[in-house]
Amino acid sequence: MNRNEFIARLKENEIPPEIVSFDSSTNDGYNIRKNQLCWEVFSRERGKEYGCIGFPSESNALQYLYEKLYNIYVK
């Protein structure tokens, strides 16, 4: 899955894509970024990062975050 597919799938399921930030954003919400070794998915609230999980590829990180958001917003 790439970023465009990820955003399209969020919209299809009426999950607001604005809750996800990419790369080095400092926005609160869900974040995906590339560090030196892997892709990271985490949530940020009031400037603090929570639940950081590493993945070998952006595709894996996007799939994980999509499934997490789907379970929160759709199920």
CHARMM-style PDB file with segment names, atoms N, HN, CA, C and O in Angstrom:
ATOM      1  N   MET     1       0.855  -1.173   0.000  1.00  0.00      PROA
ATOM      2  CA  MET     1       0.000   0.000   0.000  1.00  0.00      PROA
ATOM      3  C   MET     1       0.901   1.236   0.000  1.00  0.00      PROA
ATOM      4  O   MET     1       1.886   1.297   0.736  1.00  0.00      PROA
ATOM      5  N   ASN     2       0.555   2.212  -0.827  1.00  0.00      PROA
ATOM      6  HN  ASN     2      -0.245   2.163  -1.424  1.00  0.00      PROA
ATOM      7  CA  ASN     2       1.296   3.473  -0.809  1.00  0.00      PROA
ATOM      8  C   ASN     2       0.416   4.554  -0.164  1.00  0.00      PROA
ATOM      9  O   ASN     2      -0.724   4.286   0.214  1.00  0.00      PROA
ATOM     10  N   ARG     3       0.946   5.762  -0.044  1.00  0.00      PROA
ATOM     11  HN  ARG     3       1.872   5.980  -0.352  1.00  0.00      PROA
ATOM     12  CA  ARG     3       0.210   6.830   0.649  1.00  0.00      PROA
ATOM     13  C   ARG     3      -1.108   7.174  -0.027  1.00  0.00      PROA
ATOM     14  O   ARG     3      -2.113   7.394   0.649  1.00  0.00      PROA
ATOM     15  N   ASN     4      -1.112   7.223  -1.347  1.00  0.00      PROA
ATOM     16  HN  ASN     4      -0.295   7.045  -1.896  1.00  0.00      PROA
ATOM     17  CA  ASN     4      -2.352   7.548  -2.059  1.00  0.00      PROA
ATOM     18  C   ASN     4      -3.427   6.490  -1.828  1.00  0.00      PROA
ATOM     19  O   ASN     4      -4.594   6.821  -1.616  1.00  0.00      PROA
ATOM     20  N   GLU     5      -3.037   5.220  -1.868  1.00  0.00      PROA
ATOM     21  HN  GLU     5      -2.089   4.951  -2.040  1.00  0.00      PROA
ATOM     22  CA  GLU     5      -3.983   4.136  -1.602  1.00  0.00      PROA
ATOM     23  C   GLU     5      -4.482   4.197  -0.160  1.00  0.00      PROA
ATOM     24  O   GLU     5      -5.665   3.985   0.106  1.00  0.00      PROA
ATOM     25  N   PHE     6      -3.574   4.487   0.760  1.00  0.00      PROA
ATOM     26  HN  PHE     6      -2.613   4.659   0.543  1.00  0.00      PROA
ATOM     27  CA  PHE     6      -3.917   4.606   2.181  1.00  0.00      PROA
ATOM     28  C   PHE     6      -4.979   5.687   2.388  1.00  0.00      PROA
ATOM     29  O   PHE     6      -5.991   5.450   3.046  1.00  0.00      PROA
ATOM     30  N   ILE     7      -4.746   6.859   1.830  1.00  0.00      PROA
ATOM     31  HN  ILE     7      -3.923   7.051   1.296  1.00  0.00      PROA
ATOM     32  CA  ILE     7      -5.686   7.973   1.983  1.00  0.00      PROA
ATOM     33  C   ILE     7      -7.025   7.642   1.322  1.00  0.00      PROA
ATOM     34  O   ILE     7      -8.082   7.963   1.864  1.00  0.00      PROA
ATOM     35  N   ALA     8      -6.980   7.001   0.156  1.00  0.00      PROA
ATOM     36  HN  ALA     8      -6.121   6.739  -0.284  1.00  0.00      PROA
ATOM     37  CA  ALA     8      -8.221   6.614  -0.528  1.00  0.00      PROA
ATOM     38  C   ALA     8      -9.030   5.629   0.312  1.00  0.00      PROA
ATOM     39  O   ALA     8     -10.253   5.743   0.396  1.00  0.00      PROA
ATOM     40  N   ARG     9      -8.357   4.666   0.931  1.00  0.00      PROA
ATOM     41  HN  ARG     9      -7.364   4.574   0.864  1.00  0.00      PROA
ATOM     42  CA  ARG     9      -9.058   3.680   1.764  1.00  0.00      PROA
ATOM     43  C   ARG     9      -9.647   4.332   3.006  1.00  0.00      PROA
ATOM     44  O   ARG     9     -10.736   3.959   3.442  1.00  0.00      PROA
ATOM     45  N   LEU    10      -8.938   5.307   3.584  1.00  0.00      PROA
ATOM     46  HN  LEU    10      -8.053   5.610   3.229  1.00  0.00      PROA
ATOM     47  CA  LEU    10      -9.504   6.036   4.722  1.00  0.00      PROA
ATOM     48  C   LEU    10     -10.799   6.723   4.300  1.00  0.00      PROA
ATOM     49  O   LEU    10     -11.820   6.609   4.979  1.00  0.00      PROA
ATOM     50  N   LYS    11     -10.753   7.435   3.179  1.00  0.00      PROA
ATOM     51  HN  LYS    11      -9.924   7.528   2.627  1.00  0.00      PROA
ATOM     52  CA  LYS    11     -11.935   8.163   2.697  1.00  0.00      PROA
ATOM     53  C   LYS    11     -13.095   7.222   2.385  1.00  0.00      PROA
ATOM     54  O   LYS    11     -14.247   7.538   2.680  1.00  0.00      PROA
ATOM     55  N   GLU    12     -12.794   6.064   1.787  1.00  0.00      PROA
ATOM     56  HN  GLU    12     -11.858   5.807   1.547  1.00  0.00      PROA
ATOM     57  CA  GLU    12     -13.835   5.078   1.469  1.00  0.00      PROA
ATOM     58  C   GLU    12     -14.597   4.647   2.715  1.00  0.00      PROA
ATOM     59  O   GLU    12     -15.791   4.352   2.653  1.00  0.00      PROA
ATOM     60  N   ASN    13     -13.902   4.614   3.840  1.00  0.00      PROA
ATOM     61  HN  ASN    13     -12.932   4.853   3.890  1.00  0.00      PROA
ATOM     62  CA  ASN    13     -14.503   4.171   5.097  1.00  0.00      PROA
ATOM     63  C   ASN    13     -14.880   5.332   6.012  1.00  0.00      PROA
ATOM     64  O   ASN    13     -15.142   5.144   7.200  1.00  0.00      PROA
ATOM     65  N   GLU    14     -14.903   6.535   5.438  1.00  0.00      PROA
ATOM     66  HN  GLU    14     -14.690   6.688   4.473  1.00  0.00      PROA
ATOM     67  CA  GLU    14     -15.299   7.748   6.158  1.00  0.00      PROA
ATOM     68  C   GLU    14     -14.443   8.009   7.398  1.00  0.00      PROA
ATOM     69  O   GLU    14     -14.931   8.484   8.424  1.00  0.00      PROA
ATOM     70  N   ILE    15     -13.160   7.687   7.275  1.00  0.00      PROA
ATOM     71  HN  ILE    15     -12.763   7.301   6.442  1.00  0.00      PROA
ATOM     72  CA  ILE    15     -12.176   8.008   8.308  1.00  0.00      PROA
ATOM     73  C   ILE    15     -11.473   9.274   7.843  1.00  0.00      PROA
ATOM     74  O   ILE    15     -10.918   9.287   6.744  1.00  0.00      PROA
ATOM     75  N   PRO    16     -11.475  10.335   8.638  1.00  0.00      PROA
ATOM     76  CA  PRO    16     -10.880  11.595   8.173  1.00  0.00      PROA
ATOM     77  C   PRO    16      -9.360  11.488   8.007  1.00  0.00      PROA
ATOM     78  O   PRO    16      -8.658  11.237   8.987  1.00  0.00      PROA
ATOM     79  N   PRO    17      -8.841  11.672   6.794  1.00  0.00      PROA
ATOM     80  CA  PRO    17      -7.395  11.561   6.576  1.00  0.00      PROA
ATOM     81  C   PRO    17      -6.590  12.617   7.324  1.00  0.00      PROA
ATOM     82  O   PRO    17      -5.382  12.463   7.501  1.00  0.00      PROA
ATOM     83  N   GLU    18      -7.246  13.682   7.762  1.00  0.00      PROA
ATOM     84  HN  GLU    18      -8.227  13.807   7.618  1.00  0.00      PROA
ATOM     85  CA  GLU    18      -6.548  14.760   8.469  1.00  0.00      PROA
ATOM     86  C   GLU    18      -5.979  14.317   9.815  1.00  0.00      PROA
ATOM     87  O   GLU    18      -5.140  15.012  10.388  1.00  0.00      PROA
ATOM     88  N   ILE    19      -6.425  13.172  10.325  1.00  0.00      PROA
ATOM     89  HN  ILE    19      -7.107  12.608   9.860  1.00  0.00      PROA
ATOM     90  CA  ILE    19      -5.909  12.715  11.617  1.00  0.00      PROA
ATOM     91  C   ILE    19      -4.544  12.052  11.486  1.00  0.00      PROA
ATOM     92  O   ILE    19      -3.925  11.706  12.491  1.00  0.00      PROA
ATOM     93  N   VAL    20      -4.065  11.872  10.243  1.00  0.00      PROA
ATOM     94  HN  VAL    20      -4.569  12.153   9.425  1.00  0.00      PROA
ATOM     95  CA  VAL    20      -2.768  11.234   9.993  1.00  0.00      PROA
ATOM     96  C   VAL    20      -1.799  12.255   9.417  1.00  0.00      PROA
ATOM     97  O   VAL    20      -2.121  12.971   8.468  1.00  0.00      PROA
ATOM     98  N   SER    21      -0.605  12.312  10.004  1.00  0.00      PROA
ATOM     99  HN  SER    21      -0.343  11.730  10.775  1.00  0.00      PROA
ATOM    100  CA  SER    21       0.461  13.185   9.506  1.00  0.00      PROA
ATOM    101  C   SER    21       1.626  12.316   9.049  1.00  0.00      PROA
ATOM    102  O   SER    21       1.866  11.237   9.589  1.00  0.00      PROA
ATOM    103  N   PHE    22       2.338  12.806   8.051  1.00  0.00      PROA
ATOM    104  HN  PHE    22       2.143  13.683   7.612  1.00  0.00      PROA
ATOM    105  CA  PHE    22       3.464  12.064   7.495  1.00  0.00      PROA
ATOM    106  C   PHE    22       4.774  12.785   7.766  1.00  0.00      PROA
ATOM    107  O   PHE    22       4.825  14.011   7.861  1.00  0.00      PROA
ATOM    108  N   ASP    23       5.830  11.994   7.887  1.00  0.00      PROA
ATOM    109  HN  ASP    23       5.790  10.998   7.810  1.00  0.00      PROA
ATOM    110  CA  ASP    23       7.205  12.472   8.013  1.00  0.00      PROA
ATOM    111  C   ASP    23       7.427  13.214   9.316  1.00  0.00      PROA
ATOM    112  O   ASP    23       7.137  12.661  10.377  1.00  0.00      PROA
ATOM    113  N   SER    24       7.918  14.414   9.288  1.00  0.00      PROA
ATOM    114  HN  SER    24       8.153  14.863   8.426  1.00  0.00      PROA
ATOM    115  CA  SER    24       8.367  15.072  10.521  1.00  0.00      PROA
ATOM    116  C   SER    24       7.347  16.062  11.073  1.00  0.00      PROA
ATOM    117  O   SER    24       7.726  17.041  11.717  1.00  0.00      PROA
ATOM    118  N   SER    25       6.085  15.828  10.834  1.00  0.00      PROA
ATOM    119  HN  SER    25       5.778  15.033  10.311  1.00  0.00      PROA
ATOM    120  CA  SER    25       5.042  16.727  11.326  1.00  0.00      PROA
ATOM    121  C   SER    25       5.019  16.736  12.853  1.00  0.00      PROA
ATOM    122  O   SER    25       5.335  15.735  13.496  1.00  0.00      PROA
ATOM    123  N   THR    26       4.646  17.865  13.415  1.00  0.00      PROA
ATOM    124  HN  THR    26       4.389  18.678  12.893  1.00  0.00      PROA
ATOM    125  CA  THR    26       4.503  17.965  14.870  1.00  0.00      PROA
ATOM    126  C   THR    26       3.033  18.021  15.271  1.00  0.00      PROA
ATOM    127  O   THR    26       2.710  18.370  16.407  1.00  0.00      PROA
ATOM    128  N   ASN    27       2.142  17.679  14.340  1.00  0.00      PROA
ATOM    129  HN  ASN    27       2.405  17.395  13.418  1.00  0.00      PROA
ATOM    130  CA  ASN    27       0.710  17.709  14.623  1.00  0.00      PROA
ATOM    131  C   ASN    27       0.307  16.587  15.574  1.00  0.00      PROA
ATOM    132  O   ASN    27       0.880  15.498  15.550  1.00  0.00      PROA
ATOM    133  N   ASP    28      -0.689  16.875  16.412  1.00  0.00      PROA
ATOM    134  HN  ASP    28      -1.154  17.760  16.432  1.00  0.00      PROA
ATOM    135  CA  ASP    28      -1.277  15.826  17.233  1.00  0.00      PROA
ATOM    136  C   ASP    28      -2.040  14.870  16.329  1.00  0.00      PROA
ATOM    137  O   ASP    28      -2.526  15.264  15.269  1.00  0.00      PROA
ATOM    138  N   GLY    29      -2.143  13.628  16.741  1.00  0.00      PROA
ATOM    139  HN  GLY    29      -1.748  13.307  17.602  1.00  0.00      PROA
ATOM    140  CA  GLY    29      -2.853  12.614  15.968  1.00  0.00      PROA
ATOM    141  C   GLY    29      -1.938  11.440  15.683  1.00  0.00      PROA
ATOM    142  O   GLY    29      -0.985  11.193  16.421  1.00  0.00      PROA
ATOM    143  N   TYR    30      -2.226  10.723  14.618  1.00  0.00      PROA
ATOM    144  HN  TYR    30      -3.001  10.924  14.018  1.00  0.00      PROA
ATOM    145  CA  TYR    30      -1.427   9.564  14.220  1.00  0.00      PROA
ATOM    146  C   TYR    30      -0.355  10.006  13.241  1.00  0.00      PROA
ATOM    147  O   TYR    30      -0.601  10.843  12.373  1.00  0.00      PROA
ATOM    148  N   ASN    31       0.839   9.438  13.385  1.00  0.00      PROA
ATOM    149  HN  ASN    31       1.038   8.757  14.091  1.00  0.00      PROA
ATOM    150  CA  ASN    31       1.981   9.859  12.577  1.00  0.00      PROA
ATOM    151  C   ASN    31       2.715   8.658  11.994  1.00  0.00      PROA
ATOM    152  O   ASN    31       2.797   7.592  12.605  1.00  0.00      PROA
ATOM    153  N   ILE    32       3.243   8.867  10.796  1.00  0.00      PROA
ATOM    154  HN  ILE    32       3.176   9.733  10.299  1.00  0.00      PROA
ATOM    155  CA  ILE    32       4.117   7.890  10.140  1.00  0.00      PROA
ATOM    156  C   ILE    32       5.358   8.643   9.699  1.00  0.00      PROA
ATOM    157  O   ILE    32       5.272   9.686   9.051  1.00  0.00      PROA
ATOM    158  N   ARG    33       6.515   8.100  10.058  1.00  0.00      PROA
ATOM    159  HN  ARG    33       6.585   7.252  10.584  1.00  0.00      PROA
ATOM    160  CA  ARG    33       7.758   8.753   9.640  1.00  0.00      PROA
ATOM    161  C   ARG    33       8.838   7.706   9.399  1.00  0.00      PROA
ATOM    162  O   ARG    33       8.770   6.582   9.898  1.00  0.00      PROA
ATOM    163  N   LYS    34       9.823   8.107   8.628  1.00  0.00      PROA
ATOM    164  HN  LYS    34       9.878   9.020   8.224  1.00  0.00      PROA
ATOM    165  CA  LYS    34      10.996   7.269   8.348  1.00  0.00      PROA
ATOM    166  C   LYS    34      12.123   7.737   9.240  1.00  0.00      PROA
ATOM    167  O   LYS    34      12.475   8.917   9.234  1.00  0.00      PROA
ATOM    168  N   ASN    35      12.694   6.823  10.011  1.00  0.00      PROA
ATOM    169  HN  ASN    35      12.409   5.865  10.016  1.00  0.00      PROA
ATOM    170  CA  ASN    35      13.915   7.162  10.732  1.00  0.00      PROA
ATOM    171  C   ASN    35      15.073   6.479  10.013  1.00  0.00      PROA
ATOM    172  O   ASN    35      14.899   5.981   8.901  1.00  0.00      PROA
ATOM    173  N   GLN    36      16.223   6.450  10.617  1.00  0.00      PROA
ATOM    174  HN  GLN    36      16.365   6.855  11.520  1.00  0.00      PROA
ATOM    175  CA  GLN    36      17.397   5.899   9.928  1.00  0.00      PROA
ATOM    176  C   GLN    36      17.278   4.404   9.641  1.00  0.00      PROA
ATOM    177  O   GLN    36      17.859   3.911   8.675  1.00  0.00      PROA
ATOM    178  N   LEU    37      16.532   3.684  10.472  1.00  0.00      PROA
ATOM    179  HN  LEU    37      16.060   4.085  11.257  1.00  0.00      PROA
ATOM    180  CA  LEU    37      16.490   2.230  10.344  1.00  0.00      PROA
ATOM    181  C   LEU    37      15.163   1.656   9.864  1.00  0.00      PROA
ATOM    182  O   LEU    37      15.142   0.584   9.259  1.00  0.00      PROA
ATOM    183  N   CYS    38      14.065   2.343  10.120  1.00  0.00      PROA
ATOM    184  HN  CYS    38      14.083   3.213  10.612  1.00  0.00      PROA
ATOM    185  CA  CYS    38      12.762   1.769   9.797  1.00  0.00      PROA
ATOM    186  C   CYS    38      11.696   2.859   9.690  1.00  0.00      PROA
ATOM    187  O   CYS    38      11.970   4.041   9.896  1.00  0.00      PROA
ATOM    188  N   TRP    39      10.486   2.438   9.367  1.00  0.00      PROA
ATOM    189  HN  TRP    39      10.263   1.477   9.200  1.00  0.00      PROA
ATOM    190  CA  TRP    39       9.321   3.321   9.367  1.00  0.00      PROA
ATOM    191  C   TRP    39       8.649   3.200  10.719  1.00  0.00      PROA
ATOM    192  O   TRP    39       8.523   2.096  11.248  1.00  0.00      PROA
ATOM    193  N   GLU    40       8.217   4.309  11.284  1.00  0.00      PROA
ATOM    194  HN  GLU    40       8.319   5.206  10.853  1.00  0.00      PROA
ATOM    195  CA  GLU    40       7.591   4.314  12.599  1.00  0.00      PROA
ATOM    196  C   GLU    40       6.153   4.813  12.516  1.00  0.00      PROA
ATOM    197  O   GLU    40       5.842   5.745  11.774  1.00  0.00      PROA
ATOM    198  N   VAL    41       5.291   4.176  13.290  1.00  0.00      PROA
ATOM    199  HN  VAL    41       5.544   3.419  13.893  1.00  0.00      PROA
ATOM    200  CA  VAL    41       3.905   4.606  13.467  1.00  0.00      PROA
ATOM    201  C   VAL    41       3.732   4.906  14.946  1.00  0.00      PROA
ATOM    202  O   VAL    41       4.110   4.102  15.798  1.00  0.00      PROA
ATOM    203  N   PHE    42       3.161   6.061  15.248  1.00  0.00      PROA
ATOM    204  HN  PHE    42       2.854   6.714  14.556  1.00  0.00      PROA
ATOM    205  CA  PHE    42       2.936   6.437  16.644  1.00  0.00      PROA
ATOM    206  C   PHE    42       1.839   7.482  16.704  1.00  0.00      PROA
ATOM    207  O   PHE    42       1.426   8.035  15.685  1.00  0.00      PROA
ATOM    208  N   SER    43       1.380   7.740  17.907  1.00  0.00      PROA
ATOM    209  HN  SER    43       1.716   7.292  18.735  1.00  0.00      PROA
ATOM    210  CA  SER    43       0.424   8.831  18.088  1.00  0.00      PROA
ATOM    211  C   SER    43       1.114   9.934  18.879  1.00  0.00      PROA
ATOM    212  O   SER    43       2.012   9.680  19.682  1.00  0.00      PROA
ATOM    213  N   ARG    44       0.678  11.153  18.635  1.00  0.00      PROA
ATOM    214  HN  ARG    44      -0.051  11.359  17.983  1.00  0.00      PROA
ATOM    215  CA  ARG    44       1.252  12.306  19.327  1.00  0.00      PROA
ATOM    216  C   ARG    44       0.106  13.108  19.930  1.00  0.00      PROA
ATOM    217  O   ARG    44      -0.898  13.394  19.277  1.00  0.00      PROA
ATOM    218  N   GLU    45       0.290  13.459  21.198  1.00  0.00      PROA
ATOM    219  HN  GLU    45       1.105  13.226  21.729  1.00  0.00      PROA
ATOM    220  CA  GLU    45      -0.686  14.300  21.883  1.00  0.00      PROA
ATOM    221  C   GLU    45       0.058  15.278  22.768  1.00  0.00      PROA
ATOM    222  O   GLU    45       0.887  14.890  23.592  1.00  0.00      PROA
ATOM    223  N   ARG    46      -0.249  16.550  22.587  1.00  0.00      PROA
ATOM    224  HN  ARG    46      -0.922  16.865  21.918  1.00  0.00      PROA
ATOM    225  CA  ARG    46       0.368  17.632  23.361  1.00  0.00      PROA
ATOM    226  C   ARG    46       1.892  17.557  23.328  1.00  0.00      PROA
ATOM    227  O   ARG    46       2.557  17.793  24.337  1.00  0.00      PROA
ATOM    228  N   GLY    47       2.429  17.231  22.175  1.00  0.00      PROA
ATOM    229  HN  GLY    47       1.889  17.040  21.355  1.00  0.00      PROA
ATOM    230  CA  GLY    47       3.872  17.219  21.983  1.00  0.00      PROA
ATOM    231  C   GLY    47       4.587  15.964  22.433  1.00  0.00      PROA
ATOM    232  O   GLY    47       5.805  15.874  22.276  1.00  0.00      PROA
ATOM    233  N   LYS    48       3.879  14.988  22.988  1.00  0.00      PROA
ATOM    234  HN  LYS    48       2.890  15.061  23.116  1.00  0.00      PROA
ATOM    235  CA  LYS    48       4.502  13.738  23.438  1.00  0.00      PROA
ATOM    236  C   LYS    48       4.103  12.606  22.502  1.00  0.00      PROA
ATOM    237  O   LYS    48       2.977  12.557  22.007  1.00  0.00      PROA
ATOM    238  N   GLU    49       5.049  11.697  22.266  1.00  0.00      PROA
ATOM    239  HN  GLU    49       5.964  11.737  22.668  1.00  0.00      PROA
ATOM    240  CA  GLU    49       4.819  10.553  21.382  1.00  0.00      PROA
ATOM    241  C   GLU    49       4.468   9.319  22.204  1.00  0.00      PROA
ATOM    242  O   GLU    49       5.054   9.068  23.257  1.00  0.00      PROA
ATOM    243  N   TYR    50       3.501   8.555  21.703  1.00  0.00      PROA
ATOM    244  HN  TYR    50       3.025   8.759  20.847  1.00  0.00      PROA
ATOM    245  CA  TYR    50       3.036   7.356  22.399  1.00  0.00      PROA
ATOM    246  C   TYR    50       2.950   6.177  21.437  1.00  0.00      PROA
ATOM    247  O   TYR    50       2.607   6.341  20.267  1.00  0.00      PROA
ATOM    248  N   GLY    51       3.263   4.992  21.943  1.00  0.00      PROA
ATOM    249  HN  GLY    51       3.541   4.858  22.894  1.00  0.00      PROA
ATOM    250  CA  GLY    51       3.048   3.753  21.206  1.00  0.00      PROA
ATOM    251  C   GLY    51       3.815   3.620  19.912  1.00  0.00      PROA
ATOM    252  O   GLY    51       3.263   3.149  18.917  1.00  0.00      PROA
ATOM    253  N   CYS    52       5.065   4.022  19.898  1.00  0.00      PROA
ATOM    254  HN  CYS    52       5.513   4.405  20.706  1.00  0.00      PROA
ATOM    255  CA  CYS    52       5.869   3.970  18.676  1.00  0.00      PROA
ATOM    256  C   CYS    52       6.202   2.515  18.320  1.00  0.00      PROA
ATOM    257  O   CYS    52       6.735   1.766  19.140  1.00  0.00      PROA
ATOM    258  N   ILE    53       5.874   2.133  17.073  1.00  0.00      PROA
ATOM    259  HN  ILE    53       5.441   2.741  16.408  1.00  0.00      PROA
ATOM    260  CA  ILE    53       6.150   0.785  16.577  1.00  0.00      PROA
ATOM    261  C   ILE    53       6.908   0.910  15.261  1.00  0.00      PROA
ATOM    262  O   ILE    53       6.542   1.720  14.410  1.00  0.00      PROA
ATOM    263  N   GLY    54       7.962   0.112  15.090  1.00  0.00      PROA
ATOM    264  HN  GLY    54       8.259  -0.546  15.782  1.00  0.00      PROA
ATOM    265  CA  GLY    54       8.781   0.156  13.883  1.00  0.00      PROA
ATOM    266  C   GLY    54       8.382  -0.905  12.867  1.00  0.00      PROA
ATOM    267  O   GLY    54       7.945  -1.996  13.235  1.00  0.00      PROA
ATOM    268  N   PHE    55       8.537  -0.576  11.576  1.00  0.00      PROA
ATOM    269  HN  PHE    55       8.892   0.310  11.277  1.00  0.00      PROA
ATOM    270  CA  PHE    55       8.212  -1.479  10.473  1.00  0.00      PROA
ATOM    271  C   PHE    55       9.318  -1.422   9.425  1.00  0.00      PROA
ATOM    272  O   PHE    55       9.969  -0.388   9.276  1.00  0.00      PROA
ATOM    273  N   PRO    56       9.544  -2.528   8.690  1.00  0.00      PROA
ATOM    274  CA  PRO    56      10.618  -2.546   7.696  1.00  0.00      PROA
ATOM    275  C   PRO    56      10.321  -1.733   6.439  1.00  0.00      PROA
ATOM    276  O   PRO    56      11.243  -1.369   5.709  1.00  0.00      PROA
ATOM    277  N   SER    57       9.042  -1.443   6.177  1.00  0.00      PROA
ATOM    278  HN  SER    57       8.293  -1.738   6.770  1.00  0.00      PROA
ATOM    279  CA  SER    57       8.702  -0.694   4.965  1.00  0.00      PROA
ATOM    280  C   SER    57       7.548   0.268   5.240  1.00  0.00      PROA
ATOM    281  O   SER    57       6.792   0.100   6.197  1.00  0.00      PROA
ATOM    282  N   GLU    58       7.431   1.276   4.381  1.00  0.00      PROA
ATOM    283  HN  GLU    58       8.045   1.412   3.604  1.00  0.00      PROA
ATOM    284  CA  GLU    58       6.315   2.213   4.498  1.00  0.00      PROA
ATOM    285  C   GLU    58       4.994   1.478   4.275  1.00  0.00      PROA
ATOM    286  O   GLU    58       4.001   1.766   4.944  1.00  0.00      PROA
ATOM    287  N   SER    59       4.981   0.545   3.353  1.00  0.00      PROA
ATOM    288  HN  SER    59       5.788   0.311   2.810  1.00  0.00      PROA
ATOM    289  CA  SER    59       3.772  -0.220   3.067  1.00  0.00      PROA
ATOM    290  C   SER    59       3.274  -0.962   4.305  1.00  0.00      PROA
ATOM    291  O   SER    59       2.077  -0.952   4.594  1.00  0.00      PROA
ATOM    292  N   ASN    60       4.182  -1.603   5.033  1.00  0.00      PROA
ATOM    293  HN  ASN    60       5.154  -1.611   4.798  1.00  0.00      PROA
ATOM    294  CA  ASN    60       3.805  -2.305   6.260  1.00  0.00      PROA
ATOM    295  C   ASN    60       3.259  -1.340   7.312  1.00  0.00      PROA
ATOM    296  O   ASN    60       2.276  -1.641   7.990  1.00  0.00      PROA
ATOM    297  N   ALA    61       3.899  -0.189   7.441  1.00  0.00      PROA
ATOM    298  HN  ALA    61       4.697   0.056   6.890  1.00  0.00      PROA
ATOM    299  CA  ALA    61       3.464   0.815   8.410  1.00  0.00      PROA
ATOM    300  C   ALA    61       2.075   1.341   8.060  1.00  0.00      PROA
ATOM    301  O   ALA    61       1.227   1.488   8.941  1.00  0.00      PROA
ATOM    302  N   LEU    62       1.838   1.624   6.783  1.00  0.00      PROA
ATOM    303  HN  LEU    62       2.526   1.504   6.068  1.00  0.00      PROA
ATOM    304  CA  LEU    62       0.531   2.117   6.350  1.00  0.00      PROA
ATOM    305  C   LEU    62      -0.556   1.069   6.557  1.00  0.00      PROA
ATOM    306  O   LEU    62      -1.660   1.401   6.987  1.00  0.00      PROA
ATOM    307  N   GLN    63      -0.257  -0.179   6.258  1.00  0.00      PROA
ATOM    308  HN  GLN    63       0.641  -0.448   5.909  1.00  0.00      PROA
ATOM    309  CA  GLN    63      -1.233  -1.256   6.451  1.00  0.00      PROA
ATOM    310  C   GLN    63      -1.596  -1.382   7.923  1.00  0.00      PROA
ATOM    311  O   GLN    63      -2.773  -1.504   8.264  1.00  0.00      PROA
ATOM    312  N   TYR    64      -0.594  -1.353   8.800  1.00  0.00      PROA
ATOM    313  HN  TYR    64       0.362  -1.254   8.523  1.00  0.00      PROA
ATOM    314  CA  TYR    64      -0.847  -1.435  10.242  1.00  0.00      PROA
ATOM    315  C   TYR    64      -1.731  -0.282  10.704  1.00  0.00      PROA
ATOM    316  O   TYR    64      -2.713  -0.496  11.416  1.00  0.00      PROA
ATOM    317  N   LEU    65      -1.386   0.937  10.302  1.00  0.00      PROA
ATOM    318  HN  LEU    65      -0.589   1.110   9.724  1.00  0.00      PROA
ATOM    319  CA  LEU    65      -2.152   2.095  10.749  1.00  0.00      PROA
ATOM    320  C   LEU    65      -3.565   2.066  10.176  1.00  0.00      PROA
ATOM    321  O   LEU    65      -4.517   2.420  10.872  1.00  0.00      PROA
ATOM    322  N   TYR    66      -3.714   1.654   8.933  1.00  0.00      PROA
ATOM    323  HN  TYR    66      -2.940   1.366   8.368  1.00  0.00      PROA
ATOM    324  CA  TYR    66      -5.054   1.546   8.352  1.00  0.00      PROA
ATOM    325  C   TYR    66      -5.909   0.580   9.174  1.00  0.00      PROA
ATOM    326  O   TYR    66      -7.047   0.902   9.516  1.00  0.00      PROA
ATOM    327  N   GLU    67      -5.378  -0.587   9.491  1.00  0.00      PROA
ATOM    328  HN  GLU    67      -4.454  -0.849   9.213  1.00  0.00      PROA
ATOM    329  CA  GLU    67      -6.134  -1.575  10.262  1.00  0.00      PROA
ATOM    330  C   GLU    67      -6.480  -1.044  11.647  1.00  0.00      PROA
ATOM    331  O   GLU    67      -7.580  -1.278  12.146  1.00  0.00      PROA
ATOM    332  N   LYS    68      -5.552  -0.337  12.263  1.00  0.00      PROA
ATOM    333  HN  LYS    68      -4.658  -0.147  11.857  1.00  0.00      PROA
ATOM    334  CA  LYS    68      -5.797   0.242  13.586  1.00  0.00      PROA
ATOM    335  C   LYS    68      -6.927   1.273  13.519  1.00  0.00      PROA
ATOM    336  O   LYS    68      -7.845   1.243  14.340  1.00  0.00      PROA
ATOM    337  N   LEU    69      -6.863   2.177  12.553  1.00  0.00      PROA
ATOM    338  HN  LEU    69      -6.118   2.202  11.886  1.00  0.00      PROA
ATOM    339  CA  LEU    69      -7.892   3.206  12.416  1.00  0.00      PROA
ATOM    340  C   LEU    69      -9.235   2.594  12.027  1.00  0.00      PROA
ATOM    341  O   LEU    69     -10.279   3.040  12.504  1.00  0.00      PROA
ATOM    342  N   TYR    70      -9.219   1.589  11.175  1.00  0.00      PROA
ATOM    343  HN  TYR    70      -8.371   1.227  10.788  1.00  0.00      PROA
ATOM    344  CA  TYR    70     -10.454   0.908  10.782  1.00  0.00      PROA
ATOM    345  C   TYR    70     -11.139   0.316  12.011  1.00  0.00      PROA
ATOM    346  O   TYR    70     -12.351   0.452  12.175  1.00  0.00      PROA
ATOM    347  N   ASN    71     -10.368  -0.336  12.867  1.00  0.00      PROA
ATOM    348  HN  ASN    71      -9.383  -0.447  12.733  1.00  0.00      PROA
ATOM    349  CA  ASN    71     -10.935  -0.943  14.076  1.00  0.00      PROA
ATOM    350  C   ASN    71     -11.486   0.102  15.041  1.00  0.00      PROA
ATOM    351  O   ASN    71     -12.435  -0.177  15.774  1.00  0.00      PROA
ATOM    352  N   ILE    72     -10.912   1.280  15.050  1.00  0.00      PROA
ATOM    353  HN  ILE    72     -10.141   1.506  14.454  1.00  0.00      PROA
ATOM    354  CA  ILE    72     -11.389   2.350  15.931  1.00  0.00      PROA
ATOM    355  C   ILE    72     -12.626   3.026  15.354  1.00  0.00      PROA
ATOM    356  O   ILE    72     -13.610   3.223  16.067  1.00  0.00      PROA
ATOM    357  N   TYR    73     -12.588   3.380  14.085  1.00  0.00      PROA
ATOM    358  HN  TYR    73     -11.789   3.220  13.506  1.00  0.00      PROA
ATOM    359  CA  TYR    73     -13.625   4.220  13.489  1.00  0.00      PROA
ATOM    360  C   TYR    73     -14.766   3.464  12.818  1.00  0.00      PROA
ATOM    361  O   TYR    73     -15.873   3.994  12.716  1.00  0.00      PROA
ATOM    362  N   VAL    74     -14.523   2.239  12.358  1.00  0.00      PROA
ATOM    363  HN  VAL    74     -13.625   1.809  12.440  1.00  0.00      PROA
ATOM    364  CA  VAL    74     -15.539   1.539  11.578  1.00  0.00      PROA
ATOM    365  C   VAL    74     -16.182   0.400  12.367  1.00  0.00      PROA
ATOM    366  O   VAL    74     -17.406   0.268  12.359  1.00  0.00      PROA
ATOM    367  N   LYS    75     -15.405  -0.404  13.032  1.00  0.00      PROA
ATOM    368  HN  LYS    75     -14.411  -0.297  13.040  1.00  0.00      PROA
ATOM    369  CA  LYS    75     -15.954  -1.570  13.742  1.00  0.00      PROA
ATOM    370  C   LYS    75     -16.693  -1.186  14.982  1.00  0.00      PROA
ATOM    371  OT1 LYS    75     -17.211  -2.054  15.685  1.00  0.00      PROA
TER     372      LYS     75
END
